[in-house]
Amino acid sequence: MQNVGAAAFIVDSEGRVLLVKHTYGRLNWELPGGIGEVDESPCETAVREVKEETGLTVVAQHMTGYYYAPENDKLHFVYRCRQTEEEALPRPDLGEISECGFWPVNALPRPMSDWTVQRIQDAVNGNTFALPTVIGPRVWLE
């Protein structure tokens, strides 16, 4: 799914949002996430990317937004997720991510894109969309 990406919005007990800092490009802060793999739903992408980038295990609760970027013809989904082990601390993978941690939503680090700020605000403002229904193999009715 090269044209579909997903990210996770995760907050700690103090209401701070989990962010990761990239080791490439603009070395920016971002929600954990990435591009989907073959046969992977956007929800699965978000959960996998959190694990890869921060070591945290999370479960998706609901979608907080979906976006289309015409500049690169990509769909992007954001999921509100919760940690399965509340006391676990994020650790950067050091390949793609140099730092990670929780930040107050009113004091986000820089550099950060306006789109990342928008996705965080959409989640903070309570945007809620149900998780997609997974469709099994088709059964043809005759």
Backbone as CSV, one residue per row, in Angstrom:
resi,resn,N_x,N_y,N_z,CA_x,CA_y,CA_z,C_x,C_y,C_z
1,MET,0.834,-1.184,0.000,0.000,0.000,0.000,0.875,1.242,0.000
2,GLN,1.586,1.458,-1.040,2.536,2.560,-1.096,1.885,3.934,-1.047
3,ASN,0.606,4.052,-1.336,-0.055,5.354,-1.311,-0.921,5.551,-0.080
4,VAL,-0.739,4.709,0.939,-1.511,4.821,2.164,-0.562,4.822,3.353
5,GLY,-0.722,5.830,4.204,0.084,5.912,5.409,-0.818,6.049,6.618
6,ALA,-0.226,5.828,7.786,-0.997,5.938,9.020,-0.091,6.373,10.160
7,ALA,-0.696,7.027,11.137,0.035,7.482,12.308,-0.811,7.248,13.546
8,ALA,-0.149,7.324,14.699,-0.827,7.101,15.973,-0.766,8.353,16.827
9,PHE,-1.892,8.678,17.432,-1.985,9.745,18.420,-2.108,9.059,19.768
10,ILE,-1.089,9.229,20.605,-1.027,8.551,21.897,-0.748,9.602,22.961
11,VAL,-1.519,9.588,24.020,-1.275,10.512,25.127,-0.965,9.721,26.396
12,ASP,-0.149,10.321,27.244,0.174,9.701,28.527,-0.827,10.159,29.586
13,SER,-0.610,9.757,30.825,-1.546,10.071,31.909,-1.639,11.566,32.198
14,GLU,-0.657,12.336,31.720,-0.666,13.790,31.907,-1.234,14.531,30.702
15,GLY,-1.722,13.794,29.698,-2.304,14.412,28.516,-1.293,14.874,27.487
16,ARG,-0.038,14.441,27.624,0.999,14.813,26.663,0.995,13.837,25.491
17,VAL,1.324,14.332,24.295,1.286,13.522,23.078,2.672,12.947,22.781
18,LEU,2.687,11.686,22.330,3.936,11.029,21.950,4.387,11.511,20.580
19,LEU,5.634,11.960,20.506,6.225,12.407,19.249,7.569,11.730,19.044
20,VAL,7.945,11.597,17.773,9.247,11.041,17.403,9.983,12.065,16.544
21,LYS,11.315,12.044,16.616,12.126,12.953,15.802,12.876,12.137,14.757
22,HIS,12.677,12.493,13.498,13.286,11.758,12.392,14.798,11.989,12.306
23,THR,15.497,10.979,11.790,16.939,11.087,11.537,17.210,11.480,10.090
24,TYR,16.176,11.748,9.315,16.317,12.058,7.891,15.485,13.297,7.557
25,GLY,15.637,13.779,6.342,14.858,14.934,5.887,15.131,16.172,6.711
26,ARG,14.085,16.787,7.197,14.207,18.030,7.965,14.496,17.796,9.448
27,LEU,14.729,16.532,9.819,14.992,16.171,11.221,13.849,16.670,12.108
28,ASN,12.648,16.480,11.610,11.451,17.034,12.251,10.836,16.101,13.274
29,TRP,10.000,16.705,14.123,9.181,15.977,15.075,7.874,15.602,14.391
30,GLU,7.349,14.437,14.746,6.229,13.868,14.016,5.471,12.899,14.920
31,LEU,4.220,12.628,14.578,3.516,11.510,15.197,4.171,10.217,14.709
32,PRO,4.268,9.184,15.541,4.814,7.925,15.032,3.907,7.370,13.944
33,GLY,4.507,6.916,12.860,3.713,6.387,11.756,4.556,6.159,10.529
34,GLY,3.904,5.751,9.450,4.625,5.497,8.212,3.715,4.952,7.137
35,ILE,4.343,4.355,6.133,3.658,3.834,4.952,3.255,2.386,5.188
36,GLY,2.071,2.034,4.701,1.570,0.673,4.850,2.337,-0.340,4.027
37,GLU,2.327,-1.569,4.508,2.934,-2.689,3.798,1.844,-3.479,3.076
38,VAL,2.241,-4.384,2.208,1.297,-5.204,1.456,0.425,-5.997,2.427
39,ASP,-0.869,-6.038,2.144,-1.852,-6.777,2.952,-1.947,-6.276,4.392
40,GLU,-1.692,-4.982,4.614,-1.766,-4.395,5.952,-2.783,-3.263,5.926
41,SER,-3.694,-3.256,6.877,-4.668,-2.166,6.955,-3.970,-0.924,7.509
42,PRO,-4.528,0.271,7.273,-3.940,1.475,7.863,-3.848,1.389,9.394
43,CYS,-4.830,0.784,10.018,-4.818,0.625,11.475,-3.623,-0.242,11.896
44,GLU,-3.407,-1.327,11.194,-2.258,-2.199,11.475,-0.943,-1.465,11.231
45,THR,-0.918,-0.607,10.216,0.281,0.180,9.935,0.627,1.068,11.121
46,ALA,-0.356,1.774,11.653,-0.113,2.680,12.782,0.443,1.915,13.978
47,VAL,-0.165,0.799,14.319,0.270,-0.001,15.468,1.687,-0.536,15.248
48,ARG,1.966,-1.058,14.048,3.301,-1.580,13.732,4.353,-0.494,13.806
49,GLU,4.058,0.663,13.226,5.031,1.755,13.201,5.370,2.248,14.612
50,VAL,4.380,2.313,15.501,4.660,2.710,16.884,5.655,1.740,17.502
51,LYS,5.423,0.447,17.311,6.315,-0.579,17.871,7.724,-0.440,17.299
52,GLU,7.818,-0.274,15.971,9.127,-0.164,15.322,9.881,1.093,15.751
53,GLU,9.172,2.217,15.831,9.844,3.496,16.093,10.098,3.772,17.568
54,THR,9.241,3.235,18.454,9.355,3.589,19.875,9.457,2.389,20.816
55,GLY,9.206,1.182,20.322,9.218,0.000,21.162,7.947,-0.207,21.957
56,LEU,6.990,0.715,21.874,5.748,0.600,22.638,4.725,-0.277,21.910
57,THR,3.987,-1.036,22.684,2.879,-1.821,22.152,1.598,-1.043,22.424
58,VAL,0.822,-0.816,21.365,-0.417,-0.052,21.484,-1.558,-0.775,20.789
59,VAL,-2.770,-0.362,21.131,-3.967,-0.818,20.424,-4.727,0.429,19.964
60,ALA,-5.300,0.332,18.784,-6.086,1.448,18.247,-7.461,1.471,18.893
61,GLN,-7.919,2.681,19.230,-9.244,2.852,19.828,-10.256,3.376,18.817
62,HIS,-9.874,4.384,18.052,-10.713,4.929,16.998,-9.848,5.817,16.093
63,MET,-10.397,6.178,14.964,-9.696,7.057,14.037,-10.015,8.508,14.404
64,THR,-9.005,9.376,14.333,-9.227,10.794,14.640,-9.206,11.669,13.389
65,GLY,-8.799,11.099,12.268,-8.809,11.865,11.028,-8.271,11.057,9.867
66,TYR,-8.658,11.475,8.683,-8.076,10.916,7.462,-7.860,12.070,6.507
67,TYR,-6.767,11.992,5.744,-6.286,13.130,4.978,-5.817,12.660,3.606
68,TYR,-5.913,13.563,2.634,-5.408,13.285,1.290,-4.404,14.359,0.925
69,ALA,-3.230,13.925,0.470,-2.172,14.849,0.046,-2.013,14.733,-1.469
70,PRO,-2.570,15.681,-2.237,-2.481,15.593,-3.692,-1.049,15.732,-4.213
71,GLU,-0.176,16.412,-3.456,1.208,16.589,-3.923,1.928,15.269,-4.143
72,ASN,1.557,14.238,-3.370,2.174,12.929,-3.595,1.128,11.810,-3.705
73,ASP,-0.138,12.185,-3.883,-1.243,11.252,-4.097,-1.311,10.198,-2.992
74,LYS,-1.273,10.655,-1.726,-1.295,9.734,-0.595,-2.508,9.984,0.312
75,LEU,-3.080,8.891,0.781,-4.094,8.925,1.830,-3.380,8.669,3.145
76,HIS,-3.809,9.350,4.201,-3.174,9.195,5.500,-4.253,9.133,6.577
77,PHE,-4.134,8.158,7.461,-5.094,7.939,8.534,-4.404,8.134,9.872
78,VAL,-5.108,8.713,10.842,-4.571,8.871,12.196,-5.506,8.172,13.169
79,TYR,-4.919,7.375,14.060,-5.666,6.593,15.031,-5.302,7.000,16.449
80,ARG,-6.299,7.171,17.288,-6.076,7.342,18.716,-5.747,5.953,19.241
81,CYS,-4.595,5.830,19.874,-4.147,4.544,20.394,-3.851,4.672,21.883
82,ARG,-3.879,3.548,22.559,-3.478,3.523,23.965,-2.423,2.447,24.149
83,GLN,-1.528,2.716,25.079,-0.488,1.758,25.400,-1.091,0.565,26.118
84,THR,-0.571,-0.630,25.829,-1.040,-1.815,26.540,-0.327,-1.951,27.884
85,GLU,0.871,-1.402,27.983,1.619,-1.384,29.244,1.825,0.076,29.606
86,GLU,0.985,0.585,30.497,0.968,2.012,30.798,2.304,2.560,31.293
87,GLU,3.063,1.756,31.988,4.332,2.221,32.575,5.514,2.148,31.606
88,ALA,5.341,1.508,30.444,6.432,1.382,29.486,6.834,2.760,28.956
89,LEU,8.125,2.957,28.768,8.643,4.224,28.253,9.083,4.063,26.802
90,PRO,8.847,5.073,25.969,9.267,4.978,24.568,10.791,5.049,24.446
91,ARG,11.313,4.267,23.497,12.740,4.269,23.178,12.890,4.421,21.668
92,PRO,13.675,5.392,21.205,13.835,5.558,19.754,14.571,4.372,19.145
93,ASP,14.212,4.018,17.915,14.872,2.889,17.252,16.282,3.229,16.775
94,LEU,16.621,4.514,16.724,17.933,5.043,16.330,18.274,4.834,14.859
95,GLY,17.458,4.118,14.121,17.635,4.027,12.676,16.952,5.205,12.015
96,GLU,15.643,5.274,12.155,14.843,6.370,11.595,14.531,7.441,12.632
97,ILE,14.624,7.081,13.907,14.180,7.964,14.986,15.343,8.241,15.947
98,SER,15.670,9.529,16.134,16.771,9.881,17.037,16.306,10.139,18.463
99,GLU,15.055,10.602,18.622,14.495,10.884,19.941,13.002,10.603,19.906
100,CYS,12.451,10.322,21.077,11.000,10.223,21.198,10.624,10.539,22.632
101,GLY,9.422,11.049,22.794,8.952,11.382,24.124,7.598,12.049,24.071
102,PHE,7.058,12.297,25.252,5.743,12.917,25.376,5.902,14.426,25.564
103,TRP,5.056,15.199,24.862,5.112,16.663,24.863,3.741,17.250,25.157
104,PRO,3.688,18.348,25.911,2.403,19.041,26.102,1.903,19.569,24.756
105,VAL,0.600,19.443,24.510,0.068,19.884,23.218,0.169,21.396,23.033
106,ASN,0.359,22.138,24.110,0.518,23.594,23.982,1.991,24.012,23.975
107,ALA,2.903,23.046,23.895,4.338,23.348,23.842,5.042,22.301,22.978
108,LEU,4.595,22.174,21.736,5.147,21.176,20.819,6.545,21.588,20.348
109,PRO,7.444,20.627,20.167,8.812,20.941,19.743,8.868,21.351,18.271
110,ARG,9.949,21.906,17.867,10.207,22.311,16.482,11.510,21.692,16.017
111,PRO,11.699,21.454,14.725,10.761,21.749,13.633,9.629,20.728,13.566
112,MET,8.484,21.237,13.136,7.283,20.422,12.985,6.433,21.047,11.888
113,SER,5.836,20.210,11.048,5.013,20.743,9.959,3.651,21.192,10.476
114,ASP,3.048,22.110,9.745,1.704,22.567,10.094,0.701,21.423,10.007
115,TRP,0.940,20.461,9.128,0.051,19.313,8.974,0.093,18.428,10.228
116,THR,1.270,18.270,10.821,1.370,17.503,12.060,0.597,18.205,13.168
117,VAL,0.732,19.521,13.253,-0.025,20.286,14.246,-1.522,20.105,14.003
118,GLN,-1.959,20.141,12.745,-3.380,19.958,12.432,-3.873,18.589,12.884
119,ARG,-3.093,17.538,12.625,-3.513,16.189,13.022,-3.612,16.066,14.543
120,ILE,-2.677,16.691,15.252,-2.722,16.682,16.715,-3.959,17.431,17.193
121,GLN,-4.213,18.616,16.626,-5.381,19.402,17.036,-6.689,18.682,16.735
122,ASP,-6.766,18.024,15.578,-7.978,17.267,15.243,-8.237,16.194,16.298
123,ALA,-7.186,15.516,16.736,-7.334,14.475,17.766,-7.701,15.085,19.115
124,VAL,-7.036,16.166,19.489,-7.309,16.836,20.761,-8.738,17.364,20.788
125,ASN,-9.219,17.857,19.651,-10.574,18.420,19.572,-11.668,17.360,19.601
126,GLY,-11.262,16.098,19.636,-12.245,15.033,19.797,-12.795,14.424,18.530
127,ASN,-12.143,14.656,17.379,-12.607,13.991,16.164,-12.608,12.481,16.397
128,THR,-13.719,11.843,16.067,-13.842,10.404,16.282,-14.533,9.769,15.093
129,PHE,-13.880,8.777,14.537,-14.439,7.963,13.471,-14.233,6.513,13.884
130,ALA,-15.213,5.674,13.612,-15.098,4.261,13.972,-13.934,3.615,13.231
131,LEU,-13.389,2.564,13.837,-12.379,1.775,13.141,-13.035,1.111,11.943
132,PRO,-12.289,0.921,10.854,-12.904,0.296,9.676,-13.303,-1.156,9.943
133,THR,-14.323,-1.578,9.257,-14.736,-2.968,9.310,-13.838,-3.770,8.386
134,VAL,-13.270,-4.845,8.902,-12.412,-5.706,8.081,-13.314,-6.637,7.289
135,ILE,-13.091,-6.674,6.005,-13.900,-7.488,5.103,-13.123,-8.752,4.768
136,GLY,-13.754,-9.905,4.969,-13.114,-11.177,4.653,-13.181,-11.484,3.180
137,PRO,-12.730,-12.663,2.814,-12.835,-13.077,1.394,-14.288,-13.036,0.941
138,ARG,-14.486,-12.643,-0.264,-15.839,-12.524,-0.818,-16.481,-13.905,-1.004
139,VAL,-17.755,-13.965,-0.692,-18.566,-15.142,-0.974,-19.572,-14.698,-2.018
140,TRP,-19.533,-15.329,-3.157,-20.419,-14.941,-4.240,-21.752,-15.654,-4.122
141,LEU,-22.819,-14.883,-4.140,-24.147,-15.442,-4.047,-24.696,-15.689,-5.444
142,GLU,-25.221,-16.823,-5.645,-25.733,-17.210,-6.972,-27.236,-17.153,-6.985
